[in-house]
């Protein structure tokens, strides 16, 4: 199947041409660290758009297959199928050096990562692309973002829903059409680096197994690694710890969790950190190398000496524990400029350096006579941050939705001083979008946009401080709500979306109620942080499964480093039932010029109902102080 149509030739693809590995898995449940993969399909496509390979198989998970009514995979159908470890090598070869593509890619990536870890292997994926995230950027006029809905919109035939191979073939057609739309809009692809930048306590770790080789002693300066060497790792690493350990075990090294006089080498990027392992290594004279050197040496591990099978078994001596992962949450140090405060359920308390949102107000009436921009989506370009923020606020007051990026749903563009130099202007001109000056908003006149470009049900536009009740069909909330935050792509800073699960005192019950890049999942899996790309992150909330003590979930964003939201610009949030549901509501939030953290939204209980409030309150202090204000124990 070709990825490229006759009207979209390969040379024009530019940044859109990659080696792709399209993946779909059917699973026994929704939690990757607990449930198993029942079937998997992989289709590989080259940069020229031509299919280069295809593989699919049922898998015997050795457990209950779960919701048979969804995937149709019974115990009888799975009997005799291979186990994952029997096909992991073939799947890994198809994924290596390719961009993994899936619909809701983090789901498929997480399940594959756990299956590879159980097989004592590492998942050879360095980048992934989510077609859900890509289509959220494109923003086609569809009721939702489900695979079948997008297939119908793009004219891709679908034969058997929830069949891994057919879903992957459908995905190939959706990818082709989505890339064509992204190229038409000149959108950057939302590629996600894998593994994530920080280690999570829930990251799959290969199980500890006895090393087959005797310890040859310590690494000599300039010498090679040898099978059987005892290796310990400490501190932050560029690659996920699970990957480093998996590759080392596969090479025949003996990975340890502590340092002793028997350790052959310690791997650390921070030899002066003073951690327990580095102090012990210094005291024992254990060689220390950095991660880059370790990876280079892993490419040529010399053969070791196997243990003598006839040797007398000796009871192992337990080595002292290294660095137990307990106690305070460890964040990168930040410089605080103000003390955090606890928020009341409805109106935040003002603090120095914070901009306070307007009082709660009802959702605007879409289509009312005093809302001339109803069902219109307006992109504001140029202007100082304060002027652009005021313009976006005016758009919302007039019933419109303020966009932060160019997409297929943008109907109008307002140019403020300097907007002519925006890199998107050439594409806006080519698309013949209506251009307006700032005075247009005093008495906007419709431009006769084709009604086919609109969704049958447009999302509610929430103003800053606006509140909406989340629908509860049959008296219960949807299984999961997805609150997605997006922003204009940044080249000089990163933005982190976080969540706090709070009790009636506006405090976390324990540190694990803080969901962030280092701990992206609550212990029960009811709240998760999902990364859709460099300019999009999502908090997934299982509201029906939250403990009764959780009265509110606060979602916030923090700028990494010294940049502020004044340079980042507006943050757009959208709430949808399920990962591919239609957005129920949207809000565009602007902080002032100096804030480094911003409260985006809060989802809170009001009797039997869950409500969502668009907050948009910024603080000058960093993420560490924000977390401390909610009772999280942060290490300095």
Order of alpha helices (4+ residues) and beta strands (2+ residues): alpha-beta-beta-beta-alpha-alpha-alpha-beta-alpha-beta-alpha-alpha-alpha-beta-beta-alpha-beta-beta-alpha-beta-alpha-beta-beta-alpha-beta-beta-alpha-beta-beta-beta-beta-beta-beta-beta-beta-beta-alpha-beta-beta-beta-beta-alpha-beta
